[in-house]
Structure formats: C-alpha cells, structure tokens
Amino acid sequence: MKLLIIGGTRFLGRALVDEGLAAGHELTLFNRGRSDPELYSQVEQIHGDRDGELGVLGGRRWDVVIDTCGYVPRIVRASTEFLAEAVEHYTFISSLSVYADPIPANLDESGKVGVLTDESIEEITGETYGPLKARCETAASEAMDGRALHVRAGLIVGPHDQSDRFTYWPSRIARGGEVLAPVGPDFGVQFIDVRDLARWILSATESRLTGPYNVTGLQSPLPIGTLLTACREVAGSDARFTWVSEAFLLEHEVAPFTELPLWIPAASDGFNAFNIDKALAAGLAFRPVVDTARDTLAWASRRSGHVWRNGLTPEREAQLLEAWQKASPDPISRD
C-alpha cells in the first residue's frame, strides 16, 4: 500500500510509521520538518505547511492518506480537496470529543456531535476542540465523496506520549509509598495503547472502511484497580493505594483527568464507557494492560529533565493524603 501520512513523527504518527514499515507499506511523510526531522531517514519526507503549501504534493499519487493532525475544518477541507484525485481513500484521526454533552454510557457512533454557533471560529480550546473535529469529519467526507474513515479515538497511551495523562500512573507507582487513587478499585476507565490503535488504523485503512468508528478500549471499562496493580507489578514497588472518594476530590478542587489522570466525575463518566462494538467487529484488538504499563514505564524512565504536564505533584499528593486521613481514617481505604 502506498501511504501518505500527514504528520508522522510524533506519538500516533510515529506508531503508524513503525507499524507501516513492519507491514511492508511504502510510506511518504508530509510535515513541517520541525519535530524529530532525523527520526525516519529511510522514509521519504516532503516538508511543507499544510496551511498554504499543499502544492509540494502536486503531481503525485498514493493509495491512501492518513491525516494525524487535522484540527481546523478549513485546513482539512483544503487538504482533502487537494488530494481527492490523488488518493483512493482518506483516513482522518478524529476524537471521541466530537460528541455533545451530556455523554451517556455505551454511546455508539450514532450519538449527537457538538456544534459551534459561529463557524468562523478556528481557535482550539477545551470547548471548541470537539465541535471543530466534528466539522473536520464533515469536510473530509464531502471532499472525498464519502471515501473517508473517521477514527474517533479516545485516550491514547503508551511510549512517546508527552501528555502524561497515563504515564503518571506507572511512574508514580514506581516511586512506591502511599499512592492517592480515585474513587475505588472498581472505577472503570477506557484508553488504548497507541500501537494497538496504529495497527487497527492501518488495517481499517487498507480495508477502505468509511464513516465514524469509536476506537478506544477495552470492550468493557477496565477497573482502575487492575491497572494500578499492573503498574505495581511491572515496577516491583511497594506502592500502597489509598482510595479517596469523589466527594473529597471535588471538595479539594482536584482537576479531573489532568491533575488526577483517568479520573472523571460520575456526572461525566460516559466518557469512560463508550460503545466500541463497531471497531471490535472490524478487528480491533488489545495487548495486555501489563505490557502497556511496562513499556510506558521503560520509556518514561529514559526521559531526562522532563517537566510533567499532568498528574499530582508529590507535595500536592501528600497534602491531599493528609487531609483524607484526617477526614476519613478508614484502614479499609488502603490496598
């Protein structure tokens, strides 16, 4: 398969390149050449800004294109219109954030998506990100006359994830000691290893699937206790888990999903329980969570001078644990 990847040198992009090379596909990367420009010297790279410099792709043909970094509908439309006659198929990496609030549990691809009242808005914020992605999907499908796949990805985790929204847990648990954990061991979470996502994207693209697919994991939300135990196993640490209530976290203004990764209040817990039956029927599969935890920890341990973007600082965690023990000194809360 002759494959054009828009992006290709950061996180999901590099996972796609690794999987594509392993599968024997012929790859071309189109990006600005700013992130790790020497990373794939064996792969053809065309440098340019997709916002105004698409002409560098003129006169070429590929079987398919995977767009890993489309956020603005105007730019995605320009890309798809330019490439519509040069490729057979367009895979757009979208997001589960396209869905309008409130998100019920077990929501499938028929769910209502968010909209912007002002379609001239291009600034990406927490409020506009999802609706912009939804409009990008529409732009791609219209320009490709329906020959577009929309991968509505959830939380993507694993090696080379700089967001720390998952990496916090294996790294924190490796330090050992008393670990503040949210709600209880049965609290369900959903995420997908970037390598599993990349493998499915390539397979789905090769099969020319079209339309939206929710692509996260697992089929049923994973109990967070299972994840944290796996992290402790691979780290070989003496970590002990103190499960604190949602009411306590809200009272102490702990920021969901960022300051305490994976935790989302019950009012929004549909975001950890999407229906992925459609992707499962199309071959989506998952590696054991212990493998993701081990590989993420190994990668994170090699980072030098990293400034954490998400997760509790040691000082904040210690303060919260002290407050919790004073408010609810229950030995059952420890694991």
C-alpha positions in Angstrom: 0.0 0.0 0.0 1.4 3.4 -1.0 0.6 5.5 2.1 0.9 9.3 2.6 0.9 10.2 6.3 0.2 13.9 7.2 2.4 14.2 10.3 4.3 11.0 11.2 7.0 12.0 13.7 5.0 12.4 17.0 3.3 9.8 19.1 0.5 8.3 17.0 2.2 9.4 13.8 5.4 7.5 14.7 3.5 4.5 15.8 1.8 4.5 12.3 5.2 4.7 10.7 6.6 1.9 12.7 3.6 -0.4 12.0 3.6 0.6 8.3 7.2 -0.2 7.9 6.8 -3.5 9.7 3.9 -4.4 7.4 5.9 -3.5 4.3 4.0 -0.5 3.1 5.6 2.2 1.0 5.4 5.4 3.1 5.7 9.1 2.5 5.5 11.7 5.3 4.2 15.2 4.8 5.0 17.6 7.7 6.8 20.8 8.5 10.1 19.0 9.4 10.2 20.5 12.9 9.6 17.5 15.2 12.5 14.9 15.1 13.3 15.6 11.4 16.0 12.9 11.5 13.8 10.2 13.0 12.9 8.3 9.8 15.8 9.0 7.5 14.9 5.8 5.5 11.4 7.1 4.7 10.6 9.7 2.1 9.6 13.0 3.7 8.1 16.1 2.0 8.2 19.2 4.1 5.7 22.0 4.0 2.9 23.6 5.9 -0.5 22.1 5.1 -2.0 25.6 5.5 -1.0 27.1 2.2 1.8 24.8 1.0 -0.1 21.8 -0.3 1.4 22.4 -3.8 4.5 20.4 -2.8 2.3 17.3 -3.0 1.2 18.1 -6.6 1.8 15.5 -9.4 2.0 12.5 -7.0 -0.4 9.6 -6.3 -0.9 7.4 -3.3 -3.3 4.7 -2.5 -4.4 6.3 0.8 -3.7 9.1 3.2 -3.8 9.2 7.0 -4.3 12.6 8.5 -3.0 12.6 12.1 -3.1 16.3 12.7 -6.2 17.9 11.3 -7.9 20.3 13.8 -9.3 23.2 11.7 -12.1 22.5 9.2 -10.9 25.0 6.6 -7.5 23.4 6.5 -8.8 19.8 6.5 -11.1 20.7 3.6 -8.2 22.2 1.7 -6.2 19.1 2.2 -8.9 16.7 1.2 -9.9 18.7 -1.8 -6.3 18.9 -3.0 -5.8 15.1 -2.5 -9.2 13.9 -3.6 -8.0 12.9 -7.1 -4.6 11.7 -5.9 -5.7 9.1 -3.3 -8.4 6.4 -3.2 -9.2 6.9 0.5 -8.7 9.4 3.3 -8.4 8.3 7.0 -8.9 11.2 9.4 -7.9 10.9 13.0 -10.8 12.4 14.9 -11.7 12.2 18.6 -14.4 11.0 21.0 -14.6 14.6 22.0 -16.8 15.2 18.9 -19.9 14.1 20.9 -22.1 16.6 22.5 -22.6 16.7 26.3 -24.0 15.0 28.2 -22.4 11.8 27.1 -24.3 8.7 28.3 -22.7 5.4 28.9 -22.4 3.0 26.0 -22.7 5.7 23.4 -22.2 4.5 19.8 -21.4 6.3 16.6 -25.0 7.5 16.2 -24.6 9.9 19.1 -25.1 13.6 18.5 -22.0 15.6 17.9 -21.2 19.1 19.2 -21.7 22.2 17.0 -20.4 25.7 17.0 -22.8 28.6 16.5 -20.1 30.6 14.9 -18.5 28.5 12.1 -15.7 31.1 11.6 -14.1 30.1 14.9 -10.7 28.4 14.4 -9.2 28.8 17.9 -8.8 25.5 19.6 -9.9 25.4 23.2 -11.5 22.9 25.5 -14.9 24.0 24.3 -14.2 24.2 20.6 -11.9 21.2 20.1 -14.7 18.6 19.8 -17.0 20.6 17.5 -14.1 21.6 15.3 -13.1 17.9 14.9 -16.7 17.1 14.0 -16.7 19.7 11.3 -13.4 18.4 10.0 -15.0 15.0 9.6 -17.8 16.5 7.5 -15.3 18.4 5.4 -13.3 15.3 4.7 -16.3 13.2 3.8 -17.7 15.8 1.5 -14.4 16.4 -0.3 -13.7 12.7 -0.7 -17.3 11.9 -1.8 -17.7 9.6 1.1 -14.3 7.8 0.8 -13.2 8.8 4.3 -12.8 7.0 7.6 -13.1 8.9 10.8 -11.2 7.4 13.7 -12.9 8.7 16.9 -10.0 7.9 19.2 -10.2 8.1 23.0 -7.3 8.5 25.4 -4.2 7.2 23.6 -1.5 5.9 25.8 1.9 4.3 25.7 5.5 5.1 24.8 6.2 8.6 23.5 3.0 10.1 24.9 4.1 13.5 26.2 0.8 14.4 27.7 1.4 12.3 30.9 -2.3 11.6 31.2 -1.4 7.9 31.5 2.3 7.9 32.1 1.7 9.5 35.5 0.4 6.2 36.9 3.3 3.7 36.2 5.8 6.4 37.0 4.2 7.4 40.3 3.7 3.9 41.4 7.3 3.1 40.6 8.3 5.6 43.3 6.4 3.5 45.8 4.9 4.5 49.1 1.3 5.6 49.7 -0.4 6.5 46.4 -3.6 8.5 46.2 -6.1 6.8 43.9 -9.5 7.9 42.8 -12.9 6.6 44.0 -12.2 2.8 44.3 -10.6 -0.2 42.6 -13.7 -0.9 40.5 -13.9 2.6 39.0 -13.9 1.9 35.2 -11.6 3.6 32.7 -11.0 3.4 28.9 -7.8 4.0 27.0 -6.0 2.4 24.1 -2.3 1.6 23.5 -1.0 3.7 20.7 0.4 0.7 19.0 -2.9 -1.2 19.0 -4.6 1.9 17.6 -2.0 2.3 14.9 -2.3 -1.4 13.9 -6.1 -1.1 13.6 -5.9 2.2 11.7 -3.7 0.6 9.1 -5.9 -2.5 8.8 -9.1 -0.4 8.6 -7.5 1.9 6.0 -6.3 -1.0 3.9 -9.9 -2.3 4.0 -11.2 1.1 3.0 -13.6 1.4 5.9 -15.6 4.6 5.8 -17.6 6.7 8.3 -17.1 7.1 12.0 -15.7 4.5 14.4 -15.3 4.8 18.1 -11.8 3.4 18.8 -10.8 3.1 22.4 -10.6 0.3 24.9 -11.4 -2.0 26.4 -14.8 -3.5 25.4 -15.9 -3.0 29.0 -14.3 -0.3 31.1 -11.2 -1.6 32.8 -11.3 -1.4 36.6 -8.6 1.1 37.6 -7.5 -1.2 40.4 -6.5 -3.7 37.7 -4.4 -1.0 36.0 -2.7 0.2 39.2 -1.9 -3.3 40.3 -0.4 -4.0 36.8 1.7 -0.9 37.3 2.9 -2.1 40.7 3.7 -5.5 39.2 6.0 -4.1 36.5 7.6 -1.6 38.7 8.3 -4.1 41.5 7.5 -1.3 44.0 6.0 -1.3 47.5 3.2 1.1 46.4 0.0 1.1 48.6 -3.2 2.6 47.2 -5.4 4.8 49.3 -8.8 5.2 47.6 -10.3 8.6 48.2 -13.9 9.5 47.4 -15.2 11.6 44.5 -16.8 14.0 47.0 -13.4 14.6 48.6 -11.7 15.1 45.3 -14.3 17.7 44.2 -14.2 19.4 47.6 -10.4 19.8 47.3 -10.7 21.0 43.7 -8.6 18.2 42.2 -8.8 18.7 38.4 -10.3 15.7 36.7 -8.3 13.8 34.0 -5.3 16.2 34.3 -4.2 16.7 37.9 -5.5 13.2 38.6 -5.3 11.3 35.3 -8.0 8.9 34.2 -10.5 10.1 36.9 -13.7 11.7 35.6 -16.5 12.6 37.9 -19.7 10.5 37.8 -21.6 13.3 36.1 -19.3 12.7 33.0 -18.5 9.0 33.4 -19.9 8.2 30.0 -16.6 9.4 28.6 -15.0 6.3 30.2 -17.7 3.9 28.8 -18.1 4.3 25.0 -19.5 1.6 22.8 -16.8 0.2 20.6 -18.7 -2.8 19.1 -18.3 -1.4 15.5 -14.5 -1.3 15.8 -14.3 -4.7 17.5 -16.2 -6.2 14.7 -13.7 -4.6 12.3 -10.8 -6.3 14.1 -9.8 -4.0 17.0 -7.7 -6.0 19.5 -5.7 -5.1 22.6 -2.4 -6.2 24.2 -2.4 -7.0 27.9 -2.5 -3.8 30.1 0.6 -5.1 31.9 2.6 -4.8 28.6 1.4 -1.2 28.1 2.3 -0.3 31.7 5.8 -1.9 31.4 6.7 -0.3 28.1 5.4 3.1 29.2 7.4 3.0 32.4 10.6 1.9 30.5 10.2 4.8 28.1 9.4 7.3 30.7 12.4 6.2 32.8 14.7 7.2 29.9 13.4 10.8 29.7 15.8 13.4 31.0 14.7 16.7 32.6 11.1 16.1 31.9 8.6 18.6 33.2 5.4 16.9 34.0 2.3 18.2 32.2 -0.3 16.3 34.2 -0.5 14.5 37.4 -0.3 15.4 41.1 2.9 16.8 42.3 4.4 15.0 45.3 3.6 17.9 47.6 0.0 18.2 46.5 -0.5 14.4 46.8 1.0 14.4 50.3 -1.3 17.3 51.3 -4.4 15.5 50.0 -3.5 12.2 51.7 -3.0 14.0 55.0 -6.4 15.7 54.6 -8.1 12.5 53.7 -6.7 10.6 56.7 -7.9 13.3 59.0 -11.4 13.3 57.4 -11.8 9.6 56.9 -9.2 7.5 58.8 -10.5 4.2 57.5 -7.9 1.4 57.1 -10.1 -0.3 54.5 -9.4 2.6 52.1 -5.8 1.2 51.7 -4.7 -1.5 49.4 
